[in-house]
């Protein structure tokens, strides 16, 4: 049953836990009715009316304690793109802030790229450009990305209604991009749900198996946890400290991730359930910590003070692990109510549009927005974005005790630029904990760093890039060097390019024209030829990347050999080339297609190379070099393919062999790599077709001791 606008206003009030003014209620009602009318006649994959989606997005935003403008933007976030409502109309009805947020969300989705790009290039570039736009929007107004996160969260909640291929794609993107953004914003409640939903759709068997086991463990351990909570409550009452003591279980994805990273079974994970203590203020937090340690002994090295040294996203709490009187390790979090609210709903969402914001919190937001602006400007591949979003943090101190957050692996030059650009520009050395260290020194959490400066220095050397680790530092050094030496950089880039053109036996103009034609300038955010030469000079673009585009076919012929000199040469041809039998062809080892895969042929000197259509090695090859191929009437041939399997130990190998043999597969060879957290097995095996391979993969995923299975 549809919730009428009046009921919707009450639901928003309940979630916000505040009384809305008459004007605010009127604005929400108007937005509700506009969205409902605009989306009339539209339906979702589930069959329900489309309007249920923006309604739900608005309520998610209310649950995050966002302001009314953001909630209204959530209700209207699809009306411009899907219903033809103009931004001017939104501005007229709801004001400039709502219009800007809706416009920002719309721009993220509404992309126009070079029409000459092939379909695979378009898909890849659209994804990168979408995320770039999202990060740019985030650097202008944090509310844009929060609306986008709410939109993605509701889509993930209803993902069961879309096909399996789309489920996997959406879940993978959510895990690699959206959940890390929620983490950076400190919205743990949303981050955890996004991760769990992604986990559910990427590895459904593993997810539900782990869920059942965790629920059973919690049920069995609940009485003991209640006993520990009661002991703490009693002692806090004795000390006249008001506090809430509650049990909390870690979300499933974090437990599974820890099992993978540390190579442990569930029975070896003891902190899947913990206690959280919420008290009145910061001083009481430390008092509670002392009381806990007087009841049970703390585990050395497991006490973390995130109040004195907050995490990069503003998270504050005290963490400790103790050994109880029954010998159980017990993890305990201690925080006050303000810290708790910020951890649940996100520091940015909670305070960014309210008055009285502290300098500490303003600096956090400024740094966050600057980081995302850098990622947006400098990421050209999805893996670049993922790496930057997932980068770990370390913290060090100035001599005056100010905390500076840096990426793990940062050096003194990163610290200098984090203090101030001018400090970085005149950097001449550094002391760490009172001792001189080289520029290459990797800073450790807790280090006290003092920067030595020389005002006579003309500015940073380009050689400093070898030691810079922070994206902000790299950006500042390149910007300075570029401004001072632009003409020199262009000439140096031209020299590199001229040398490459001679080796490739193409003119410089021919190469440039080709790069523009295939969308290279779009992909690498290049606005002019001069900018292209500067990026070459600064090695923002590798000369090898360009060389590979023009030598890919030769490289492929050298490195990709036949799996068997072709299945098409046997009796019973496996593929047709442009509808013809008997054409000399071979199956490429780089992607190893099997019947059922979508395939394409590539013309080489040795015949037609048969690739999967999604093979990375063929994405930059001209369409003129490609031919249509299709599977012919199949015989009983078996086809080689490769699976990567992560397992907990060598003991699982026999089980893996048995599954493959029992299901009619044939192991040709396998290679093992020891990871610190798990064992990786690369298995070359022969299967009949894609359906057979999928059956094997699913059986392996459900096998005991197997963490993940993926096709290469």
C-alpha positions as CSV (number, residue, x, y, z in Angstrom):
1,X,0.0,0.0,0.0
2,X,1.4,3.4,-1.0
3,X,2.3,5.8,1.9
4,X,0.5,9.1,1.4
5,X,2.5,12.3,1.6
6,X,1.2,13.0,5.2
7,X,2.3,9.6,6.4
8,X,5.6,10.1,4.6
9,X,6.2,13.4,6.5
10,X,5.6,11.6,9.8
11,X,8.0,8.8,8.8
12,X,10.7,11.4,8.0
13,X,10.1,13.1,11.3
14,X,10.4,9.8,13.2
15,X,13.7,8.9,11.4
16,X,15.2,12.4,11.9
17,X,14.0,12.4,15.6
18,X,13.1,16.1,15.2
19,X,9.9,18.1,14.8
20,X,9.6,19.5,11.2
21,X,8.5,23.1,10.8
22,X,5.3,23.8,8.8
23,X,7.4,25.1,5.9
24,X,9.6,21.9,5.8
25,X,6.5,19.7,5.8
26,X,5.1,21.7,2.9
27,X,8.3,21.4,0.9
28,X,8.5,17.6,1.5
29,X,4.9,17.2,0.5
30,X,5.4,19.2,-2.8
31,X,8.5,17.1,-3.6
32,X,6.7,13.9,-2.8
33,X,3.7,14.8,-5.1
34,X,6.0,16.0,-7.9
35,X,8.1,12.8,-7.9
36,X,4.9,10.6,-7.7
37,X,3.3,12.4,-10.6
38,X,6.5,12.4,-12.7
39,X,7.2,8.7,-12.2
40,X,3.6,7.7,-12.9
41,X,3.4,4.7,-15.2
42,X,7.0,3.7,-14.6
43,X,7.8,0.3,-13.1
44,X,10.9,-1.4,-11.6
45,X,12.3,-4.9,-12.4
46,X,10.4,-6.2,-9.4
47,X,7.1,-5.1,-10.9
48,X,6.4,-2.4,-8.2
49,X,5.9,1.2,-9.2
50,X,9.1,3.1,-9.8
51,X,8.1,5.8,-7.3
52,X,8.8,3.3,-4.5
53,X,12.5,3.7,-5.2
54,X,12.9,7.5,-4.7
55,X,10.5,7.3,-1.7
56,X,12.9,4.7,-0.1
57,X,16.0,6.8,-1.0
58,X,14.4,9.8,0.8
59,X,13.8,7.6,3.9
60,X,17.4,6.2,3.9
61,X,18.6,9.9,3.9
62,X,16.3,10.7,6.8
63,X,17.7,7.7,8.6
64,X,21.2,9.2,8.1
65,X,20.0,12.4,9.8
66,X,20.5,14.5,6.6
67,X,19.0,17.9,6.2
68,X,15.6,18.5,4.5
69,X,17.2,19.7,1.3
70,X,19.0,16.4,0.9
71,X,15.9,14.4,1.6
72,X,14.0,16.4,-1.0
73,X,16.8,15.8,-3.5
74,X,16.6,12.1,-2.7
75,X,12.9,12.1,-3.7
76,X,13.6,14.0,-6.9
77,X,17.0,12.4,-7.9
78,X,15.6,10.6,-11.0
79,X,13.0,13.1,-12.2
80,X,15.4,15.1,-14.4
81,X,17.0,12.1,-16.2
82,X,14.0,9.8,-16.3
83,X,11.0,12.2,-16.5
84,X,12.1,15.3,-18.3
85,X,11.6,17.7,-15.3
86,X,13.9,20.7,-15.8
87,X,16.5,21.7,-13.2
88,X,15.1,25.3,-13.5
89,X,11.7,24.0,-12.3
90,X,13.3,22.3,-9.3
91,X,15.3,25.5,-8.5
92,X,12.0,27.5,-8.7
93,X,10.1,25.1,-6.4
94,X,12.8,24.1,-3.9
95,X,15.8,26.5,-4.1
96,X,19.4,26.5,-5.4
97,X,20.7,23.8,-3.0
98,X,18.2,21.1,-4.0
99,X,18.7,22.0,-7.7
100,X,22.5,21.7,-7.4
101,X,22.3,18.3,-5.6
102,X,19.8,16.9,-8.1
103,X,21.9,18.3,-10.9
104,X,25.0,16.7,-9.5
105,X,23.4,13.3,-9.2
106,X,22.0,13.6,-12.7
107,X,25.4,14.6,-14.2
108,X,27.0,11.5,-12.7
109,X,24.6,9.2,-14.7
110,X,24.2,11.3,-17.9
111,X,27.4,10.8,-19.9
112,X,28.1,11.6,-23.5
113,X,31.4,10.1,-24.9
114,X,33.1,9.8,-28.3
115,X,30.6,7.9,-30.5
116,X,33.4,6.2,-32.4
117,X,34.6,4.1,-29.5
118,X,33.7,0.5,-29.7
119,X,31.1,-1.0,-27.3
120,X,33.6,-2.5,-24.8
121,X,35.6,0.8,-24.7
122,X,32.4,2.7,-24.1
123,X,31.4,0.5,-21.2
124,X,34.8,0.7,-19.6
125,X,35.1,4.5,-20.1
126,X,31.5,5.2,-19.0
127,X,32.2,3.4,-15.7
128,X,35.4,5.4,-15.1
129,X,33.8,8.7,-16.2
130,X,30.8,8.0,-14.0
131,X,32.9,7.5,-10.9
132,X,35.1,10.5,-11.8
133,X,32.0,12.7,-12.0
134,X,30.8,11.2,-8.7
135,X,34.1,12.1,-7.0
136,X,34.2,15.6,-8.6
137,X,30.6,16.2,-7.3
138,X,31.6,14.9,-3.9
139,X,34.5,17.4,-3.8
140,X,32.0,20.2,-4.4
141,X,29.1,19.2,-2.2
142,X,29.3,16.1,-0.1
143,X,25.4,15.7,-0.2
144,X,25.6,14.7,-3.9
145,X,27.5,11.5,-3.1
146,X,25.4,10.8,0.0
147,X,22.2,10.8,-2.2
148,X,24.1,8.6,-4.7
149,X,25.0,6.2,-1.9
150,X,21.4,6.0,-0.7
151,X,20.3,5.4,-4.3
152,X,22.8,2.5,-4.6
153,X,21.9,1.1,-1.2
154,X,18.2,0.8,-2.1
155,X,19.1,-0.7,-5.5
156,X,21.2,-3.3,-3.7
157,X,18.4,-4.1,-1.3
158,X,16.2,-5.0,-4.3
159,X,18.9,-6.7,-6.4
160,X,17.2,-10.0,-6.2
161,X,14.8,-8.9,-9.0
162,X,17.5,-8.5,-11.7
163,X,19.4,-11.1,-13.7
164,X,22.4,-12.9,-12.3
165,X,25.0,-11.2,-14.6
166,X,23.7,-7.7,-13.5
167,X,23.7,-8.8,-9.9
168,X,27.4,-9.8,-10.0
169,X,28.4,-6.6,-11.9
170,X,26.5,-4.3,-9.4
171,X,27.7,-6.1,-6.4
172,X,31.3,-6.0,-7.5
173,X,31.2,-2.3,-8.2
174,X,29.5,-1.6,-4.9
175,X,32.1,-3.5,-3.0
176,X,35.0,-1.8,-4.8
177,X,33.7,1.7,-5.1
178,X,30.6,2.6,-3.1
179,X,31.4,0.8,0.2
180,X,34.9,2.4,0.4
181,X,33.3,5.8,-0.2
182,X,30.9,5.2,2.6
183,X,33.9,4.1,4.7
184,X,35.8,7.3,3.9
185,X,32.7,9.3,4.9
186,X,32.6,7.4,8.2
187,X,29.0,6.1,7.5
188,X,29.7,2.7,9.0
189,X,26.0,1.7,9.1
190,X,25.7,2.1,5.3
191,X,29.2,0.7,4.6
192,X,28.5,-2.5,6.4
193,X,25.1,-3.1,4.7
194,X,26.6,-2.4,1.3
195,X,29.4,-4.9,2.0
196,X,27.1,-7.6,3.2
197,X,24.7,-7.2,0.3
198,X,27.6,-7.3,-2.1
199,X,28.9,-10.4,-0.4
200,X,25.5,-12.1,-0.6
201,X,25.2,-11.6,-4.4
202,X,28.9,-12.3,-5.3
203,X,29.2,-15.5,-3.2
204,X,25.7,-16.6,-2.2
205,X,26.6,-20.1,-1.1
206,X,29.4,-18.8,1.1
207,X,27.3,-16.0,2.5
208,X,24.3,-18.1,3.6
209,X,26.6,-20.8,5.0
210,X,28.5,-18.3,7.1
211,X,25.3,-16.5,8.1
212,X,23.9,-19.8,9.5
213,X,27.1,-20.6,11.4
214,X,27.4,-17.1,12.9
215,X,23.8,-17.1,14.0
216,X,24.3,-20.4,15.7
217,X,27.5,-19.2,17.4
218,X,25.8,-16.1,18.7
219,X,22.8,-18.1,20.0
220,X,25.2,-20.4,21.9
221,X,27.3,-17.6,23.2
222,X,24.5,-15.1,24.1
223,X,24.2,-16.2,27.8
224,X,27.9,-15.8,28.4
225,X,27.9,-12.4,26.7
226,X,25.0,-11.3,28.8
227,X,26.9,-12.4,31.9
228,X,29.9,-10.3,30.9
229,X,27.7,-7.3,30.2
230,X,26.0,-7.7,33.6
231,X,29.4,-7.7,35.4
232,X,30.4,-4.5,33.6
233,X,27.0,-2.8,34.3
234,X,27.2,-3.7,38.0
235,X,30.7,-2.2,38.4
236,X,29.8,1.0,36.4
237,X,26.8,1.4,38.7
238,X,29.0,1.0,41.7
239,X,31.3,3.8,40.3
240,X,28.1,5.9,39.5
241,X,28.9,6.0,35.8
242,X,25.8,6.1,33.5
243,X,26.3,3.9,30.4
244,X,24.6,1.6,28.0
245,X,26.2,-1.8,27.6
246,X,25.2,-3.8,24.5
247,X,26.3,-6.8,22.5
248,X,27.2,-6.3,18.8
249,X,28.2,-8.8,16.2
250,X,30.5,-7.9,13.3
251,X,28.9,-7.9,9.9
252,X,29.4,-11.0,7.8
253,X,31.6,-9.5,5.1
254,X,34.2,-8.3,7.7
255,X,34.3,-11.8,9.3
256,X,34.7,-13.5,5.9
257,X,37.3,-10.9,4.8
258,X,39.3,-11.5,8.0
259,X,39.2,-15.3,7.4
260,X,40.6,-14.8,3.9
261,X,43.3,-12.3,4.9
262,X,44.5,-14.2,7.9
263,X,43.9,-17.7,6.5
264,X,41.8,-18.7,9.5
265,X,38.7,-20.8,9.9
266,X,35.6,-19.4,11.6
267,X,36.5,-21.4,14.8
268,X,39.7,-19.4,14.9
269,X,37.9,-16.0,14.8
270,X,37.0,-15.0,18.3
271,X,36.0,-11.3,17.9
272,X,32.9,-11.9,15.7
273,X,30.9,-10.7,18.7
274,X,31.8,-7.9,21.1
275,X,30.5,-5.5,23.7
276,X,29.9,-1.8,23.1
277,X,29.7,0.7,26.0
278,X,28.2,4.1,25.3
279,X,28.7,6.7,28.1
280,X,28.2,10.4,28.7
281,X,31.4,12.1,27.6
282,X,35.0,11.7,26.7
283,X,36.4,11.7,30.2
284,X,33.9,8.9,31.2
285,X,35.2,6.8,28.3
286,X,38.7,6.7,29.8
287,X,37.2,6.0,33.3
288,X,35.3,3.1,31.8
289,X,38.4,1.8,30.2
290,X,40.2,1.8,33.6
291,X,37.3,0.0,35.2
292,X,37.3,-2.7,32.5
293,X,41.0,-3.3,33.0
294,X,40.5,-3.6,36.7
295,X,37.9,-6.4,36.1
296,X,39.9,-8.4,33.5
297,X,43.4,-8.3,32.1
298,X,43.9,-6.5,28.8
299,X,45.7,-8.3,25.9
300,X,49.0,-6.4,25.2
301,X,49.0,-4.5,21.9
302,X,45.2,-4.7,21.6
303,X,44.4,-1.3,23.2
304,X,43.6,1.3,20.6
305,X,42.9,4.9,21.4
306,X,41.0,6.4,18.5
307,X,39.8,9.3,20.7
308,X,43.3,10.8,21.0
309,X,44.2,9.7,17.4
310,X,40.9,9.5,15.4
311,X,40.8,7.5,12.2
312,X,41.2,9.3,8.9
313,X,37.4,9.5,8.5
314,X,36.8,11.1,12.0
315,X,35.9,7.8,13.8
316,X,36.5,8.0,17.5
317,X,36.3,5.2,20.1
318,X,38.4,3.3,22.6
319,X,39.0,-0.4,21.7
320,X,40.4,-3.0,24.0
321,X,40.5,-6.8,24.1
322,X,40.5,-8.5,27.5
323,X,40.7,-12.1,28.7
324,X,37.7,-12.8,30.9
325,X,37.6,-14.9,34.1
326,X,36.4,-17.8,31.9
327,X,39.4,-17.5,29.6
328,X,37.4,-16.0,26.7
329,X,39.0,-13.1,24.6
330,X,36.4,-10.3,24.6
331,X,36.6,-7.2,22.4
332,X,35.1,-4.0,23.9
333,X,34.4,-0.6,22.3
334,X,33.9,2.5,24.4
335,X,32.5,5.8,23.1
336,X,30.2,8.6,24.1
337,X,26.9,9.3,22.5
338,X,28.2,12.0,20.1
339,X,31.0,9.6,18.9
340,X,28.4,6.8,18.5
341,X,26.1,9.0,16.4
342,X,29.0,10.1,14.2
343,X,30.2,6.5,13.7
344,X,26.7,5.3,12.8
345,X,25.6,8.1,10.5
346,X,28.9,9.6,9.3
347,X,30.8,12.6,10.5
348,X,30.1,14.6,7.3
349,X,26.4,13.8,7.2
350,X,26.0,14.7,10.9
351,X,27.6,18.1,11.1
352,X,28.6,19.5,7.7
353,X,25.6,21.7,7.2
354,X,25.1,22.7,10.8
355,X,26.6,25.7,12.7
356,X,29.4,25.5,15.2
357,X,31.7,23.1,13.4
358,X,35.1,22.6,15.0
359,X,38.4,23.3,13.1
360,X,39.3,19.7,13.5
361,X,36.1,18.6,11.7
362,X,36.4,21.3,9.0
363,X,40.0,20.1,8.3
364,X,38.7,16.5,8.0
365,X,36.1,17.5,5.4
366,X,38.6,19.7,3.4
367,X,41.1,16.9,3.2
368,X,38.4,14.4,2.2
369,X,37.1,16.6,-0.6
370,X,40.7,17.3,-1.8
371,X,41.5,13.6,-1.9
372,X,38.4,12.8,-4.1
373,X,39.2,15.8,-6.4
374,X,42.7,14.3,-6.9
375,X,41.3,10.8,-7.6
376,X,38.8,12.2,-10.1
377,X,41.5,14.1,-11.9
378,X,44.2,11.5,-12.0
379,X,42.5,8.1,-12.2
380,X,42.3,6.6,-15.7
381,X,41.5,3.0,-14.9
382,X,39.1,1.5,-12.5
383,X,42.0,-0.2,-10.6
384,X,43.4,3.4,-10.0
385,X,40.2,4.5,-8.4
386,X,39.9,1.3,-6.4
387,X,43.5,1.5,-5.1
388,X,43.1,5.1,-4.0
389,X,39.8,4.5,-2.3
390,X,41.0,1.4,-0.4
391,X,44.4,2.8,0.6
392,X,45.3,2.3,4.2
393,X,46.2,5.1,6.5
394,X,48.9,5.8,9.1
395,X,49.2,8.8,11.4
396,X,52.2,10.7,12.6
397,X,52.7,13.8,14.8
398,X,54.2,17.3,14.4
399,X,56.7,18.3,17.1
400,X,53.7,20.2,18.7
401,X,51.6,17.1,18.9
402,X,49.2,17.7,15.9
403,X,48.1,14.5,14.2
404,X,48.8,14.2,10.5
405,X,47.0,11.4,8.5
406,X,49.0,10.0,5.6
407,X,48.7,7.0,3.3
408,X,50.5,3.9,4.5
409,X,54.0,4.0,3.1
410,X,54.3,7.8,3.1
411,X,57.7,9.5,3.4
412,X,58.9,12.8,4.9
413,X,58.2,14.6,1.7
414,X,54.5,13.6,2.0
415,X,54.5,14.9,5.5
416,X,56.0,18.2,4.5
417,X,53.4,18.8,1.8
418,X,50.6,17.7,4.2
419,X,51.7,20.5,6.6
420,X,51.7,23.2,3.9
421,X,52.6,23.5,0.2
422,X,55.3,26.0,0.9
423,X,56.9,23.7,3.5
424,X,57.0,21.0,0.9
425,X,58.4,23.3,-1.8
426,X,61.3,24.3,0.5
427,X,61.9,20.8,2.0
428,X,65.6,20.1,2.7
429,X,65.5,17.2,5.1
430,X,63.6,15.7,8.0
431,X,64.1,14.4,11.6
432,X,62.0,11.5,12.8
433,X,61.9,11.0,16.6
434,X,64.9,13.4,16.9
435,X,67.1,11.7,14.3
436,X,67.9,12.7,10.7
437,X,66.3,10.3,8.2
438,X,66.6,10.0,4.4
439,X,63.9,11.3,2.1
440,X,63.0,7.6,1.3
441,X,62.2,6.8,5.0
442,X,58.8,5.1,5.4
443,X,57.0,6.8,8.2
444,X,55.5,4.6,10.9
445,X,52.4,5.3,13.0
446,X,53.3,7.3,16.1
447,X,56.5,8.9,14.6
448,X,57.2,12.5,15.6
449,X,58.4,14.3,12.4
450,X,60.2,17.6,12.1
451,X,60.8,19.1,8.6
452,X,63.9,21.1,7.8
453,X,63.4,23.9,5.3
454,X,65.7,26.0,3.1
455,X,64.1,29.2,1.8
456,X,66.8,29.5,-0.9
457,X,65.5,26.4,-2.7
458,X,63.8,27.2,-6.0
459,X,61.2,24.5,-5.5
460,X,60.7,20.7,-5.6
461,X,62.8,18.5,-7.8
462,X,61.1,16.2,-10.2
463,X,63.2,13.4,-8.7
464,X,61.1,13.8,-5.5
465,X,58.3,11.9,-7.3
466,X,60.3,8.7,-6.7
467,X,59.8,9.1,-3.0
468,X,56.3,10.7,-2.8
469,X,53.6,8.3,-1.9
470,X,50.6,10.5,-1.1
471,X,48.4,11.4,-4.1
472,X,48.3,15.0,-2.9
473,X,52.1,15.2,-2.7
474,X,52.5,13.8,-6.3
475,X,49.9,16.2,-7.6
476,X,51.5,19.3,-5.9
477,X,55.0,18.4,-7.1
478,X,53.8,17.9,-10.7
479,X,51.7,21.1,-10.6
480,X,54.7,23.1,-9.5
481,X,57.1,21.6,-11.9
482,X,54.6,21.9,-14.8
483,X,54.0,25.6,-14.1
484,X,57.7,26.4,-13.9
485,X,58.9,24.2,-16.8
486,X,55.9,23.9,-19.2
487,X,57.9,24.6,-22.4
488,X,60.7,22.3,-21.4
489,X,58.2,19.5,-20.6
490,X,56.4,19.8,-23.9
491,X,59.7,19.6,-25.8
492,X,60.9,16.6,-23.7
493,X,57.6,14.8,-24.3
494,X,57.9,15.5,-28.1
495,X,61.4,14.0,-28.1
496,X,60.1,10.8,-26.4
497,X,57.2,10.7,-28.8
498,X,59.4,11.3,-31.9
499,X,61.7,8.4,-30.9
500,X,58.7,6.1,-30.5
501,X,57.2,7.1,-33.9
502,X,60.5,6.1,-35.6
503,X,60.5,2.7,-33.9
504,X,56.8,2.1,-34.9
505,X,57.4,3.4,-38.4
506,X,54.4,5.7,-38.2
507,X,54.4,9.5,-38.4
508,X,53.7,11.5,-35.2
509,X,50.5,12.9,-36.8
510,X,49.3,9.4,-37.7
511,X,49.8,8.1,-34.1
512,X,48.1,11.2,-32.6
513,X,45.1,10.8,-35.0
514,X,44.8,7.1,-34.1
515,X,45.0,7.8,-30.4
516,X,42.1,10.4,-30.7
517,X,40.1,8.0,-32.8
518,X,40.2,5.2,-30.3
519,X,39.3,7.5,-27.4
520,X,42.7,7.6,-25.8
521,X,42.5,11.3,-25.1
522,X,39.1,10.9,-23.4
523,X,40.3,8.0,-21.3
524,X,43.4,9.9,-20.0
525,X,41.6,13.2,-19.6
526,X,43.8,14.9,-22.2
527,X,42.5,18.3,-23.6
528,X,45.3,19.1,-26.2
529,X,48.4,17.7,-27.9
530,X,50.6,19.9,-25.7
531,X,49.0,18.4,-22.6
532,X,49.6,14.9,-24.1
533,X,53.3,15.7,-24.4
534,X,53.5,17.0,-20.9
535,X,51.9,13.9,-19.5
536,X,54.4,11.8,-21.5
537,X,57.3,13.8,-20.0
538,X,56.0,13.5,-16.4
539,X,55.2,9.8,-17.1
540,X,51.6,10.3,-16.2
541,X,51.2,8.2,-19.4
542,X,53.7,5.4,-20.1
543,X,55.4,5.3,-23.5
544,X,54.9,1.5,-23.3
545,X,51.1,2.0,-23.2
546,X,51.2,3.7,-26.5
547,X,53.7,1.3,-28.0
548,X,51.4,-1.6,-27.0
549,X,48.4,-0.1,-28.8
550,X,50.4,-0.2,-32.1
551,X,52.2,-3.5,-31.5
552,X,49.4,-5.5,-29.8
553,X,48.7,-7.8,-32.7
554,X,52.4,-8.8,-33.0
555,X,52.7,-9.1,-29.2
556,X,49.7,-11.3,-29.1
557,X,51.1,-13.6,-31.8
558,X,54.4,-13.9,-29.9
559,X,52.8,-14.6,-26.5
560,X,49.5,-16.3,-27.3
561,X,50.1,-19.8,-28.6
562,X,47.5,-22.5,-29.4
563,X,45.9,-24.5,-26.7
564,X,45.9,-27.4,-29.1
565,X,46.7,-26.5,-32.7
566,X,43.1,-25.9,-33.1
567,X,40.0,-27.8,-32.3
568,X,38.7,-26.7,-35.7
569,X,41.3,-28.9,-37.4
570,X,39.8,-32.0,-35.9
571,X,37.0,-34.0,-37.2
572,X,33.9,-32.2,-36.1
573,X,34.7,-28.4,-36.4
574,X,34.2,-26.4,-33.2
575,X,33.9,-22.9,-34.8
576,X,32.7,-21.2,-38.0
577,X,34.6,-18.2,-39.2
578,X,32.3,-15.8,-41.0
579,X,30.0,-18.8,-41.5
580,X,32.7,-20.9,-43.1
581,X,34.2,-24.2,-42.0
582,X,37.8,-25.2,-42.3
583,X,39.4,-21.7,-41.8
584,X,42.8,-22.0,-40.1
585,X,42.1,-20.9,-36.5
586,X,43.3,-21.3,-32.9
587,X,42.0,-20.7,-29.4
588,X,43.9,-18.0,-27.6
589,X,45.6,-18.9,-24.3
590,X,45.0,-15.5,-22.8
591,X,41.3,-16.0,-22.4
592,X,40.8,-19.7,-23.3
593,X,37.2,-19.7,-24.6
594,X,34.9,-22.7,-24.2
595,X,31.6,-23.4,-26.0
596,X,28.9,-21.1,-24.6
597,X,31.2,-18.1,-24.3
598,X,30.6,-15.1,-26.6
599,X,33.6,-15.2,-29.0
600,X,35.3,-13.0,-31.6
601,X,38.0,-13.7,-34.2
602,X,41.2,-11.7,-34.6
603,X,43.2,-11.8,-37.9
604,X,46.8,-12.7,-37.3
605,X,49.6,-14.1,-39.4
606,X,49.0,-17.6,-38.1
607,X,45.2,-17.6,-38.9
608,X,42.2,-16.5,-36.9
609,X,42.8,-16.2,-33.1
610,X,39.5,-17.1,-31.3
611,X,39.0,-14.9,-28.2
612,X,36.3,-14.4,-25.6
613,X,34.6,-11.0,-26.5
614,X,35.5,-9.6,-23.1
615,X,39.2,-10.5,-23.4
616,X,41.4,-7.6,-22.3
617,X,44.0,-8.3,-25.0
618,X,41.7,-7.4,-27.9
619,X,39.9,-4.3,-26.6
620,X,42.3,-1.9,-28.5
621,X,42.4,-3.8,-31.8
622,X,40.8,-2.2,-34.8
623,X,37.4,-3.6,-35.8
624,X,38.8,-4.1,-39.3
625,X,41.1,-6.8,-37.8
626,X,38.1,-8.6,-36.2
627,X,35.9,-11.2,-37.8
628,X,32.6,-12.8,-36.7
629,X,33.0,-16.3,-35.4
630,X,30.5,-18.7,-33.8
631,X,30.4,-22.1,-32.3
632,X,29.6,-24.9,-34.7
633,X,27.6,-28.0,-34.0
634,X,29.6,-29.4,-31.1
635,X,31.3,-32.8,-30.8
636,X,32.7,-34.5,-27.7
637,X,35.9,-32.4,-27.7
638,X,37.0,-30.9,-24.3
639,X,38.3,-27.4,-24.1
640,X,41.1,-26.0,-21.8
641,X,40.4,-23.2,-19.4
642,X,41.8,-21.9,-16.1
643,X,40.3,-21.4,-12.6
644,X,41.9,-19.5,-9.8
645,X,40.9,-21.0,-6.4
646,X,41.7,-19.6,-2.9
647,X,41.8,-22.3,-0.2
648,X,42.7,-22.4,3.4
649,X,45.5,-25.0,3.2
650,X,47.0,-27.8,1.1
651,X,44.7,-30.2,2.9
652,X,41.9,-29.0,0.7
653,X,43.7,-30.1,-2.6
654,X,42.4,-33.7,-2.5
655,X,38.9,-32.4,-2.1
656,X,39.3,-30.0,-5.1
657,X,40.6,-32.9,-7.2
658,X,37.7,-35.1,-6.2
659,X,35.1,-32.5,-7.1
660,X,36.6,-31.9,-10.6
661,X,37.0,-35.6,-11.3
662,X,33.5,-36.5,-10.1
663,X,31.9,-33.9,-12.3
664,X,33.7,-35.1,-15.5
665,X,36.4,-32.5,-15.6
666,X,40.1,-33.2,-16.3
667,X,43.0,-31.5,-14.5
668,X,45.8,-30.8,-17.0
669,X,48.2,-29.1,-14.5
670,X,48.1,-26.8,-11.5
671,X,50.3,-24.2,-9.9
672,X,50.3,-23.1,-6.2
673,X,51.2,-19.8,-4.6
674,X,51.4,-19.3,-0.9
675,X,49.8,-16.1,0.3
676,X,50.3,-15.0,3.9
677,X,46.5,-15.5,4.4
678,X,45.6,-18.4,2.1
679,X,46.8,-20.7,-0.6
680,X,46.1,-19.7,-4.2
681,X,45.8,-22.6,-6.8
682,X,45.8,-21.9,-10.5
683,X,44.2,-25.0,-12.2
684,X,44.3,-25.7,-15.9
685,X,41.5,-28.1,-16.7
686,X,39.5,-29.5,-19.6
687,X,35.7,-29.0,-19.8
688,X,33.0,-29.6,-22.3
689,X,31.4,-26.2,-22.3
690,X,30.5,-23.1,-20.3
691,X,27.6,-24.9,-18.5
692,X,30.0,-27.7,-17.5
693,X,32.5,-25.1,-16.2
694,X,29.8,-23.3,-14.2
695,X,28.7,-26.5,-12.6
696,X,32.3,-27.3,-11.6
697,X,32.8,-23.7,-10.3
698,X,29.6,-23.9,-8.1
699,X,30.5,-27.3,-6.7
700,X,34.0,-26.0,-5.8
701,X,32.6,-22.8,-4.2
702,X,30.4,-25.0,-1.9
703,X,33.4,-27.2,-0.9
704,X,34.7,-27.1,2.6
705,X,37.9,-25.0,2.9
706,X,37.4,-23.2,-0.4
707,X,37.2,-19.4,-0.1
708,X,36.7,-18.3,-3.6
709,X,36.6,-19.6,-7.2
710,X,37.0,-17.4,-10.3
711,X,37.8,-17.9,-14.0
712,X,40.8,-16.3,-15.5
